[in-house]
Amino acid sequence: MLNKIRSLLIVFCLLSLSISGCITSTPEKDSKTVEESASISFKISESALHTPIEIYIDGKHMGSAQEFQTSIARLKVITGTHILELKSNKETIKKEKFFVSKGSNKEFSIEAI
């Protein structure tokens, strides 16, 4: 009985090692990462830089424009047509329909408010 348990344990260990070897194989060196999403960013004038400006895409609040300045970060969006609305103190300061294709970035300028 003990020999049978030992044999089963050895078989189990060997199977575990062979399966884990398959799972941990490394990817090929020629693999590439392709950016599929689109993005938007904002170029904010000096006079508007310290004014709170909130971003709405298709009616959904996405954060502040200052977070997504062109030189800092980009806001990822789904490829396609969207409506951008910028609000300052709950008042709409800009509303624009735009289109972005995959891998592209659309930059919006925000001038003095």
Backbone torsions as a table, in degrees:
resi	resn	phi	psi	omega
1	MET	NA	-43.3	179.3
2	LEU	-63.6	-38.8	178.0
3	ASN	-64.3	-36.8	179.6
4	LYS	-65.8	-43.0	179.1
5	ILE	-65.4	-42.1	177.9
6	ARG	-60.9	-43.6	-179.4
7	SER	-63.5	-42.9	178.9
8	LEU	-65.1	-38.9	178.2
9	LEU	-63.8	-41.4	178.9
10	ILE	-64.9	-44.5	179.3
11	VAL	-61.7	-44.1	178.8
12	PHE	-60.0	-44.5	179.2
13	CYS	-63.2	-43.2	179.8
14	LEU	-64.5	-41.2	177.6
15	LEU	-64.8	-41.0	178.8
16	SER	-61.6	-43.1	179.5
17	LEU	-65.4	-41.9	-178.5
18	SER	-69.3	-36.1	178.4
19	ILE	-69.8	-43.8	-179.3
20	SER	-65.5	-29.3	175.9
21	GLY	-63.8	-35.9	178.5
22	CYS	-71.3	-37.5	-175.7
23	ILE	-72.4	-36.1	-174.6
24	THR	-91.4	16.3	178.2
25	SER	-64.1	143.7	-177.0
26	THR	-84.4	148.8	178.2
27	PRO	-69.6	159.5	178.7
28	GLU	-66.1	150.2	-178.0
29	LYS	-67.9	-21.8	-176.7
30	ASP	-85.7	2.0	-178.9
31	SER	-68.7	146.5	-177.4
32	LYS	-129.2	147.1	174.5
33	THR	-95.7	128.1	-179.0
34	VAL	-112.0	128.1	178.9
35	GLU	-78.3	113.5	-177.0
36	GLU	-95.7	-22.7	-175.3
37	SER	-86.9	164.5	174.6
38	ALA	-104.9	169.9	179.5
39	SER	-150.8	164.2	173.3
40	ILE	-130.7	156.3	176.4
41	SER	-148.8	172.0	-173.3
42	PHE	-130.4	133.5	172.8
43	LYS	-102.7	110.7	-172.7
44	ILE	-107.1	128.4	179.1
45	SER	-67.1	158.2	179.4
46	GLU	-55.1	-41.9	-176.5
47	SER	-68.8	-22.8	-179.2
48	ALA	-101.9	-4.5	-173.3
49	LEU	-59.6	-36.4	-176.1
50	HIS	-100.1	8.1	176.3
51	THR	-91.5	128.2	178.5
52	PRO	-65.6	121.9	-179.4
53	ILE	-126.6	118.4	-177.9
54	GLU	-97.7	140.9	-178.1
55	ILE	-100.8	132.3	171.9
56	TYR	-125.6	127.2	175.0
57	ILE	-114.4	121.2	-178.9
58	ASP	51.1	38.4	177.0
59	GLY	85.0	-4.0	-178.3
60	LYS	-102.6	128.8	179.3
61	HIS	-67.0	130.2	-175.6
62	MET	-117.7	-5.8	-178.5
63	GLY	126.6	-164.6	-179.0
64	SER	-101.4	150.7	180.0
65	ALA	-63.3	-31.8	-179.8
66	GLN	-63.2	-29.0	177.6
67	GLU	-68.1	-27.5	-173.0
68	PHE	-117.6	40.2	173.6
69	GLN	-66.4	145.6	-176.7
70	THR	-50.3	-40.7	-176.6
71	SER	-80.3	-8.5	-175.9
72	ILE	-108.0	-56.8	-175.1
73	ALA	-158.2	167.6	176.6
74	ARG	-122.5	145.2	177.3
75	LEU	-94.1	116.0	-179.5
76	LYS	-74.9	136.6	178.2
77	VAL	-134.9	161.4	177.4
78	ILE	-73.1	141.0	176.1
79	THR	-56.9	135.7	177.7
80	GLY	136.9	-162.3	-178.2
81	THR	-97.1	136.0	-178.0
82	HIS	-139.1	167.3	172.5
83	ILE	-115.8	120.6	176.6
84	LEU	-95.8	132.3	173.8
85	GLU	-131.4	127.0	177.0
86	LEU	-108.6	132.3	-179.1
87	LYS	-126.1	141.3	173.6
88	SER	-129.3	123.3	-175.8
89	ASN	53.6	44.0	178.0
90	LYS	67.3	6.1	179.8
91	GLU	-106.2	131.3	179.5
92	THR	-69.1	124.7	178.8
93	ILE	-108.5	-16.4	178.4
94	LYS	-158.4	135.8	175.5
95	LYS	-139.6	125.3	-173.9
96	GLU	-150.1	137.3	173.8
97	LYS	-89.9	135.2	-178.3
98	PHE	-145.2	163.2	178.4
99	PHE	-126.2	138.4	173.0
100	VAL	-130.9	139.2	176.1
101	SER	-101.0	163.1	-175.3
102	LYS	-61.1	137.9	179.7
103	GLY	82.0	-2.6	-177.3
104	SER	-100.9	161.4	174.5
105	ASN	-126.0	130.7	177.2
106	LYS	-105.2	122.9	-179.7
107	GLU	-102.1	131.5	177.1
108	PHE	-110.0	139.2	177.1
109	SER	-97.3	137.3	175.8
110	ILE	-120.3	112.7	-179.3
111	GLU	-91.5	-170.0	-179.9
112	ALA	-55.0	142.5	-178.1
113	ILE	-108.4	NA	NA
